[in-house]
Amino acid sequence: MTPAPHPSLGRALVLQHHPDEDPGALGPLLTAAGLDITTVELYQHEPIPPLDGFDLLLVMGGPMDVWQEAEHPWLVAEKAAIRHWVAELGRPYLGVCLGHQLLAEALGGTVRLMEEPEIGVVNIALTPEGRSDRVFGQLPEVLLGLQWHGAAVVRLPEGAVALAGNERCTFQALRVGTCAWGVQFHVEVESSTIPKWARVPEYDEALARTGSSAASLERAVETNLATMAEIARRLFLGIMASTVGLTLPS
């Protein structure tokens, strides 16, 4: 269920790192919330526009790592834009997977490779701070989320709060200040996500390292998609309600 159409709430800027890592299930939520969407395809070397005209920044995932600035020079400008957005403009931010890691890295945290990638539909538990967070506190105390990552946040930026984690990844969700959230798990997942990502060489390699198969992962997503879609809906609308005053539907 998406929110009912809402009078225009402004403009959303989406930073995209790979053609198959688009907003997915978040796209209809953005549109239904009344946000006009501008997408910057960083992997195509599109420049980030001036940020002052936007009201929400959504930063997606991607197969690269936050430290690969030599291979992907646009990461330098992206981190600077995230710092400016969060630390100076103080406007709503949601980072997913790589976008979560970039939020931490850009503001002084640390991201490192994991010993083994975390891939699958897994349980993620809210921390005490997550249970009292004005957005995450509206979610179940144990979440289901799709994971497909080989790096993780290992040290939070100054002033950040850990909102959720599990035994494989301590910082599955975080908040910086009052308006910036990051999630390591893929809230944008759709039924078409796994077949698309299995064709990405870096993701296929990570899948092979864990001994998993795309077919089993696709079945797990299909089984749990409705639950994960509801988590995504509550998360997005919670951010909108707490930052721009959009009323949550019952």
C-alpha positions as CSV (number, residue, x, y, z in Angstrom):
1,M,0.0,0.0,0.0
2,T,1.4,3.4,-1.0
3,P,0.4,6.6,0.6
4,A,-2.4,8.6,-1.1
5,P,-1.3,11.3,-3.4
6,H,-0.2,14.4,-1.5
7,P,0.2,18.0,-2.5
8,S,3.7,18.7,-3.7
9,L,6.3,18.4,-0.9
10,G,9.2,19.5,-3.0
11,R,12.0,17.8,-4.9
12,A,13.9,14.6,-4.2
13,L,17.5,14.1,-5.5
14,V,18.5,10.5,-6.1
15,L,22.2,9.6,-6.5
16,Q,22.5,6.3,-8.4
17,H,25.7,4.3,-8.8
18,H,24.7,1.5,-11.1
19,P,21.9,1.1,-13.7
20,D,20.3,-1.8,-11.8
21,E,20.4,-0.1,-8.4
22,D,17.5,2.4,-8.8
23,P,15.0,3.4,-6.1
24,G,13.0,0.3,-6.8
25,A,10.1,0.0,-4.3
26,L,10.9,3.4,-3.0
27,G,10.2,5.1,-6.3
28,P,6.4,4.8,-6.0
29,L,6.6,6.0,-2.4
30,L,8.5,9.1,-3.5
31,T,6.0,9.9,-6.3
32,A,2.9,9.3,-4.1
33,A,4.3,11.5,-1.4
34,G,4.3,14.4,-3.9
35,L,8.1,14.6,-4.5
36,D,9.4,15.5,-7.9
37,I,12.4,13.2,-8.6
38,T,15.7,14.1,-10.2
39,T,18.1,11.2,-10.7
40,V,21.9,11.7,-11.1
41,E,23.6,8.7,-12.7
42,L,27.0,9.1,-11.2
43,Y,28.4,6.0,-13.0
44,Q,27.7,7.9,-16.2
45,H,29.8,10.8,-14.7
46,E,26.7,13.1,-14.5
47,P,27.4,16.0,-12.2
48,I,25.6,16.6,-8.9
49,P,23.4,19.7,-9.3
50,P,23.3,22.5,-6.7
51,L,21.7,21.1,-3.6
52,D,19.8,24.1,-2.3
53,G,16.8,23.3,-4.5
54,F,16.1,19.8,-3.1
55,D,14.3,18.7,-0.1
56,L,15.2,15.0,0.2
57,L,18.5,13.2,-0.7
58,L,18.2,9.4,-1.5
59,V,21.6,7.7,-2.1
60,M,21.4,4.2,-3.5
61,G,23.6,1.1,-3.4
62,G,26.3,0.0,-5.9
63,P,29.0,-2.6,-6.5
64,M,31.9,-0.2,-5.7
65,D,33.4,0.5,-2.3
66,V,33.5,3.9,-0.6
67,W,37.3,4.0,-0.8
68,Q,37.6,3.3,-4.5
69,E,38.1,7.0,-5.5
70,A,40.8,6.2,-8.0
71,E,38.5,3.9,-9.9
72,H,35.4,6.1,-9.4
73,P,36.5,9.7,-9.0
74,W,33.0,11.0,-8.7
75,L,32.9,9.5,-5.2
76,V,34.9,12.5,-4.0
77,A,32.3,15.0,-5.1
78,E,29.5,12.7,-3.8
79,K,31.0,12.5,-0.3
80,A,31.4,16.3,-0.3
81,A,27.8,16.7,-1.3
82,I,26.6,14.3,1.5
83,R,28.7,16.2,4.1
84,H,27.2,19.5,2.9
85,W,23.7,18.1,2.8
86,V,23.7,16.5,6.3
87,A,26.1,18.8,8.3
88,E,25.3,22.2,6.8
89,L,21.8,22.0,5.1
90,G,20.4,19.6,7.7
91,R,17.8,18.2,5.3
92,P,16.3,14.6,5.1
93,Y,18.7,11.9,3.9
94,L,18.2,8.2,3.4
95,G,21.1,6.1,2.3
96,V,20.7,2.4,1.3
97,C,23.7,-0.1,1.4
98,L,26.5,1.9,-0.3
99,G,24.5,5.1,0.5
100,H,24.5,4.0,4.2
101,Q,28.2,3.5,4.1
102,L,28.8,6.8,2.3
103,L,26.9,8.6,5.0
104,A,29.2,7.2,7.7
105,E,32.4,7.7,5.6
106,A,31.6,11.2,4.5
107,L,31.0,12.4,8.1
108,G,34.1,10.8,9.6
109,G,33.1,7.1,10.3
110,T,35.0,4.1,9.0
111,V,33.9,1.4,6.5
112,R,35.9,-1.8,5.9
113,L,35.7,-5.1,4.0
114,M,34.0,-7.9,5.8
115,E,35.7,-11.3,6.2
116,E,32.8,-12.8,4.2
117,P,29.9,-11.0,2.4
118,E,26.5,-11.0,4.1
119,I,23.9,-12.2,1.6
120,G,20.4,-13.3,2.3
121,V,17.1,-12.3,3.8
122,V,18.1,-12.0,7.5
123,N,16.8,-10.8,10.8
124,I,17.9,-7.4,12.1
125,A,17.3,-6.3,15.6
126,L,16.6,-2.7,16.8
127,T,19.0,-1.3,19.4
128,P,17.5,0.5,22.5
129,E,18.2,3.7,20.6
130,G,16.4,2.3,17.6
131,R,13.4,1.5,19.6
132,S,13.2,5.1,20.9
133,D,14.1,6.6,17.5
134,R,11.1,8.6,16.1
135,V,11.3,6.7,12.8
136,F,12.7,3.2,13.7
137,G,10.6,3.1,16.8
138,Q,7.6,2.7,14.6
139,L,9.0,-0.5,13.1
140,P,9.0,-4.0,14.5
141,E,11.8,-4.7,17.0
142,V,13.1,-7.5,14.7
143,L,13.2,-6.6,11.0
144,L,13.6,-8.7,7.9
145,G,15.9,-7.3,5.3
146,L,17.7,-8.3,2.1
147,Q,21.5,-8.2,2.5
148,W,24.0,-8.2,-0.3
149,H,27.2,-6.5,0.9
150,G,30.9,-7.2,1.4
151,A,31.8,-4.1,3.3
152,A,30.3,-2.6,6.5
153,V,30.4,0.4,8.7
154,V,32.7,-0.4,11.6
155,R,33.0,3.0,13.3
156,L,30.2,5.5,13.5
157,P,30.8,9.2,12.8
158,E,30.8,11.6,15.8
159,G,27.2,12.2,16.9
160,A,25.8,9.2,15.1
161,V,23.5,6.7,16.7
162,A,23.3,2.9,16.0
163,L,19.7,2.0,15.4
164,A,19.8,-1.7,14.4
165,G,22.3,-4.5,13.9
166,N,22.9,-8.3,13.9
167,E,25.7,-10.7,14.6
168,R,27.2,-10.2,11.1
169,C,27.0,-6.4,11.0
170,T,26.9,-4.2,14.1
171,F,25.6,-1.1,12.3
172,Q,22.7,-2.2,10.1
173,A,21.1,1.2,10.5
174,L,22.2,4.5,11.9
175,R,21.1,8.1,12.3
176,V,23.2,11.2,12.1
177,G,21.8,14.3,13.7
178,T,18.0,14.6,13.4
179,C,17.4,14.1,9.7
180,A,19.9,11.6,8.2
181,W,19.3,7.8,8.2
182,G,21.3,5.0,6.7
183,V,20.3,1.3,6.3
184,Q,22.6,-1.4,5.2
185,F,19.7,-3.7,4.1
186,H,17.9,-3.2,0.8
187,V,14.6,-1.6,1.6
188,E,14.1,-0.9,-2.1
189,V,13.9,-4.7,-3.0
190,E,11.3,-5.8,-5.5
191,S,10.5,-9.1,-7.1
192,S,12.8,-8.3,-10.0
193,T,15.8,-7.3,-7.9
194,I,17.6,-10.7,-7.5
195,P,17.6,-11.7,-11.2
196,K,19.0,-8.2,-12.1
197,W,21.7,-8.2,-9.5
198,A,22.8,-11.7,-10.1
199,R,24.0,-10.5,-13.5
200,V,26.3,-7.9,-12.0
201,P,29.8,-9.4,-11.9
202,E,30.8,-8.1,-8.4
203,Y,27.5,-9.3,-6.9
204,D,27.8,-12.7,-8.6
205,E,31.3,-13.1,-7.2
206,A,30.1,-12.2,-3.7
207,L,27.3,-14.7,-4.1
208,A,29.7,-17.5,-5.1
209,R,31.9,-16.7,-2.0
210,T,29.1,-17.4,0.3
211,G,28.0,-20.6,-1.4
212,S,24.5,-19.2,-2.0
213,S,22.6,-19.3,-5.2
214,A,20.5,-16.6,-6.9
215,A,17.6,-19.0,-7.1
216,S,17.5,-19.6,-3.4
217,L,17.8,-15.9,-2.7
218,E,15.0,-15.1,-5.1
219,R,12.8,-17.6,-3.4
220,A,13.6,-16.0,0.0
221,V,12.7,-12.6,-1.4
222,E,9.4,-13.8,-2.9
223,T,8.4,-15.4,0.4
224,N,9.1,-12.3,2.5
225,L,8.5,-9.5,0.0
226,A,5.3,-8.3,1.5
227,T,6.9,-8.0,4.9
228,M,9.9,-6.2,3.6
229,A,7.7,-3.9,1.5
230,E,5.8,-2.9,4.6
231,I,9.0,-2.1,6.4
232,A,10.1,0.1,3.5
233,R,6.8,1.9,3.5
234,R,6.9,2.5,7.3
235,L,10.5,3.6,7.1
236,F,10.0,6.1,4.3
237,L,6.8,7.5,5.6
238,G,8.3,7.8,9.1
239,I,11.1,9.9,7.7
240,M,8.6,12.1,5.8
241,A,6.4,12.4,8.9
242,S,9.3,13.4,11.1
243,T,11.0,15.8,8.8
244,V,8.3,17.4,6.5
245,G,5.1,16.7,8.4
246,L,3.5,14.1,6.1
247,T,0.9,12.3,8.2
248,L,1.3,8.5,8.5
249,P,-1.7,6.5,7.3
250,S,-3.0,4.0,9.8
